[in-house]
Amino acid sequence: MARRNASLKPHLNQIRTWVGEGVTDIWIAHQLGSTPASIAAFRRQHGLTRGDGEAAPLAPAVAAAGRHNSHSSGGQIQALSESVIAM
């Protein structure tokens, strides 16, 4: 199912916090109903980089996903992470 590219601007502060914590674009996209590519583009437009200075990694950090997951879908995120890494 294609996701609608909704405006991410209202989520700027939350995205800034997540990016600073090292949460991945895949996890952020999942939480906001967006795509990892949209999150990466939004981060570039707003100069948001990872805590370690890394610009745009797309490989998910499963530990971060579990730590920030309030909807109990950590297993789904881990499965998605493993399938992306396997590609």
Contact map, one row per residue, 1 for C-alpha under 8 A:
111000000000000000000000000000000000000000000000000000000000000000000000000000000000000
111100000000000000000000000000000000000000000000000000000000000000000000000000000000000
111110000000000000000000000000001110000000000000000000000000000000000000000000000000000
011111000000000000000000000000001100000000000000000000000000000000000000000000000000000
001111100000000000000000000000000110010000000000000000000000000000000000000000000000000
000111110000000000000000000000000100000000000000000000000000000000000000000000000000000
000011111100000000000000000000000000000000000000000000000000000000000000000000000000000
000001111111000000000000000000000000000001000000000000000000000000000000000000000000000
000000111111000000000000000000000000000000000000000000000000000000000000000000000000000
000000111111100000000000000000000000000000000000000000000000000000000000000000000000000
000000011111111000000000000000000000000000000000000000000000000000000000000000000000000
000000011111111100000000000000000000000000000000000000000000000000000000000000000000000
000000000111111110000000000000000000000000000000000000000000000000000000000000000000000
000000000011111111000000000000000000000000000000000000000000000000000000000000000000000
000000000011111111100000000100000000000000000000000000000000000000000000000000000000000
000000000001111111110000000000000000000000000001000000000000000000000000000000000000000
000000000000111111111000000000000000000000000000000000000000000000000000000000000000000
000000000000011111111110000100000000000000000000000000000000000000000000000000000000000
000000000000001111111111000000000000000000000001111000000000000000000000000000000000000
000000000000000111111110000000000000000000000000111000000000000000000000000000000000000
000000000000000011111110000000000000000000000000011000000000000000000000000000000000000
000000000000000001111111000000000000000000000000011100000000100100000000000000000000000
000000000000000001111111101100000000000000000000000000000001100110000000000000000000000
000000000000000000100111111100000000000000000000000000001111100110000000000000000000000
000000000000000000000011111110000001101100000000000000011101000000000000000000000000000
000000000000000000000001111111000011000000000000000000000111000000000000000000000000000
000000000000000000000011111111100000000000000000000000000001000010000000000010000000000
000000000000001001000011111111110001001000000000000000000000000000000000000000000000000
000000000000000000000000111111111111011000000000000000000000000000000000000000000000000
000000000000000000000000011111111110000000000000000000000000000000000000000000000000000
000000000000000000000000001111111100000000000000000000000000000000000000000000000000000
000000000000000000000000000111111100000000000000000000000000000000000000000000000000000
001100000000000000000000000011111110000000000000000000000000000000000000000000000000000
001111000000000000000000000011111111011000000000000000000000000000000000000000000000000
001010000000000000000000010011001111111000000000000000000000000000000000000000000000000
000000000000000000000000110110000111111100000000000000000100000000000000000000000000000
000000000000000000000000100000000011111110000000000000000000000000000000000000000000000
000010000000000000000000000010000111111111000000000000000000000000000000000000000000000
000000000000000000000000100110000111111111100000000000000000000000000000000000000000000
000000000000000000000000100000000001111111110000000000010000000000000000000000000000000
000000000000000000000000000000000000111111111000000000000000000000000000000000000000000
000000010000000000000000000000000000011111111100000000000000000000000000000000000000000
000000000000000000000000000000000000001111111111100000000000000000000000000000000000000
000000000000000000000000000000000000000111111111100000100000000000000000000000000000000
000000000000000000000000000000000000000011111111000000000000000000000000000000000000000
000000000000000000000000000000000000000001111111000000000000000000000000000000000000000
000000000000000000000000000000000000000000111111100000000000000000000000000000000000000
000000000000000100100000000000000000000000111111110000100000000000000000000000000000000
000000000000000000110000000000000000000000110011111111110000000000000000000000000000000
000000000000000000111100000000000000000000000001111111110000000000000000000000000000000
000000000000000000111100000000000000000000000000111111000000000000000000000000000000000
000000000000000000000100000000000000000000000000111111000000000000000000000000000000000
000000000000000000000000000000000000000000000000111111100000000000000000000000000000000
000000000000000000000000000000000000000000000000111111111000000000000000000000000000000
000000000000000000000000000000000000000000010001110011111000000000000000000000000000000
000000000000000000000000100000000000000100000000110001111100000000000000000000000000000
000000000000000000000001100000000000000000000000000001111111000000000000000000000000000
000000000000000000000001110000000001000000000000000000011111000000000000000000000000000
000000000000000000000001010000000000000000000000000000001111100000000000000000001001100
000000000000000000000011111000000000000000000000000000001111110010000000000000001000000
000000000000000000000111000000000000000000000000000000000011111110000000000000001000000
000000000000000000000000000000000000000000000000000000000001111111000000010011001000000
000000000000000000000000000000000000000000000000000000000000111111100000000000000000000
000000000000000000000111000000000000000000000000000000000000111111110000000000000000000
000000000000000000000011001000000000000000000000000000000001111111111000010010000000000
000000000000000000000000000000000000000000000000000000000000011111111000010000000000000
000000000000000000000000000000000000000000000000000000000000001111111000000000000000000
000000000000000000000000000000000000000000000000000000000000000111111100000000000000000
000000000000000000000000000000000000000000000000000000000000000011111111110000000000000
000000000000000000000000000000000000000000000000000000000000000000011111100000000000000
000000000000000000000000000000000000000000000000000000000000000000001111100000000000000
000000000000000000000000000000000000000000000000000000000000000000001111111000000000000
000000000000000000000000000000000000000000000000000000000000000000001111111110000000000
000000000000000000000000000000000000000000000000000000000000010011001001111111000000000
000000000000000000000000000000000000000000000000000000000000000000000001111111100000000
000000000000000000000000000000000000000000000000000000000000000000000000111111110000000
000000000000000000000000001000000000000000000000000000000000010010000000111111111000000
000000000000000000000000000000000000000000000000000000000000010000000000011111111100000
000000000000000000000000000000000000000000000000000000000000000000000000001111111110000
000000000000000000000000000000000000000000000000000000000000000000000000000111111111000
000000000000000000000000000000000000000000000000000000000011110000000000000011111111100
000000000000000000000000000000000000000000000000000000000000000000000000000001111111110
000000000000000000000000000000000000000000000000000000000000000000000000000000111111111
000000000000000000000000000000000000000000000000000000000010000000000000000000011111111
000000000000000000000000000000000000000000000000000000000010000000000000000000001111111
000000000000000000000000000000000000000000000000000000000000000000000000000000000111111
000000000000000000000000000000000000000000000000000000000000000000000000000000000011111
